[in-house]
């Protein structure tokens, strides 16, 4: 099947999560929510490295998102990254220095921008691939919620 009919919506929803919702149209986040990237910019490396009761840190969540998006971007470029993917490795980076935190946020920005471009461009996909594309949006939404539970400074506006 081809994603032409839904590609703009996929990109809109993903970009809202990552870049924020405007004051008039918000679908997942509350209106005026700054989104994941600007929420992370409010945290310093010490805050990002703080391990929550769940055993993970904001830095670990961000590293995990970077890894997942990098796999998706590799897939979109024609690679087959799934067989040797090591998801557990993406949870090992729990603490960061200020420089590492800046670099990690930059990596997330780049991977997210590239993925938004991919899903916003119509392409032929199998059902399993479309499920993965849609799941990537839900996956980012989940991690925004998890990060915002770890540190309230990353939260968006209330409804």
N, C-alpha and C positions, 0 to 999 in steps of 0.2 A: 504494500500500500504506500501511497505517497502522503507526506505530511503537509502538503500545500494548504489545506483547509484549516489546519490547527497550528502551524508553525508560528504565526504572529502571536497567538494566545500563549503558546508555550514560552516564547521569549518574554512576553509581557509579565507573566507570572514569575518567572525566574528572576528577571531584572528587578521586579518589585522587591523580592526577598533580599536580593544582594545590594541593590542601590537605593532602595527606599520607595515609599509610596508618596504620591503627591497629595495635595489637599482636596482634590476633587474625585479622583478615581483610585480606589484602593480595593483590592480583591482578597488579599490574604492578610496583610498587615493593617493596622489602624491608619487612618488618614494622617499624613505628616510624619509617619514613622521613618526614621533615617535609614533603616535597613541594616543588614549585617555588617557591611564594610565600615560605615561611619560609626556604628555601635562599637566595633572593635577598636577604632581609633581613639575612643574615650578611655581605653584601658592602657596602663603601662605594663611593662614586662613582669613586674612583681605580681600585679593583679592577674595577668594572663597565666602566670605560673602557679597560682594558688590552687592546690588540689582540693576538690570538693569532697563531701562525704561519699560521693559515688566512686571516688578513686580516680577521677579524671580532672583535667584542668581545661581552661579555655584554650590554652595553647595546643593541647592534645586534640580538642575538637577541631580547631582550625587546621592543624596538620592533617588530620583525618579527611577533612573536606578537600584540602589541596590534593591529597593523594587520589581520592575518588574522582575528582574532576579531571586530574591529569590522565587517569585511565580512560575516562570518557572521551577526552580530547584525542588521545592516542587512537582509540577505536574509530572516531570520526575521520581521522587521517588515514585509515586503512589498516592499522595495526590490529593485532589480536592479543590484547594485554591480559585477558582474563585467566588464562591457565596458570600463569606464574605470579598472579597478584598476591601480595602478602598484606592482607588487611590488618593483621595484628601489629605489623611494623609501624603503621600509621598512628598507633596509640602510644608508642613508646616515648615520644617527644613531649614530656609533660612540663618542662621548664625551659625558659628562654631568657637570654640577655636582651637588653634594649635593642641592640643591633639585630639579633636573631628575630625578635618580635616584629621589627620593622620589615625585615626581609620576608618573614612568613606572611604578613598581611599583604605585601606586594605580590607574593606568589599567588595568594588567594585571589587578589584582584585580577591578575593576568589569566589564571585558569578559568575564573568565573566569566570574564569578558569573552574569552575564546569560546566557552561552552554556550553562552547566550547567543553568540553569532552562529554557532553550529545549529542549535535547536530552532533558531529563527529563520533558517534557510531550508526551504522545502527539499526533501530527499526521499528516496524510496527506502522503506524499512520493512523488516519482518515484524510480526506481532511481538516477539520477545524483545526486539530492539525498541519498539515504541513503548513497551512497558518499562524498559530501562530509562528511556528519556523522561517519561512522566514521573517515574520513581525518583529521578534525580532532583526534581523540584520538591517533592515531598521530603526527601532526605535533607535538603538544605533547610527546609522549614523546621524539621525536627531539631536540627542542630542549633538553629537560632533560639528555639525555645530552651534547649538544654543550656546553652551559654548564658541566656538571660536568667536562668535559675541559679547558675553559679555566681553571677555578679550582677547585682541590680543596676549598676551603672550602665550596663549594656542594654537595659530595657528600653522599649519604645514608649510612646504616649499611651495613656489609657483611653479607651473608647469614649 
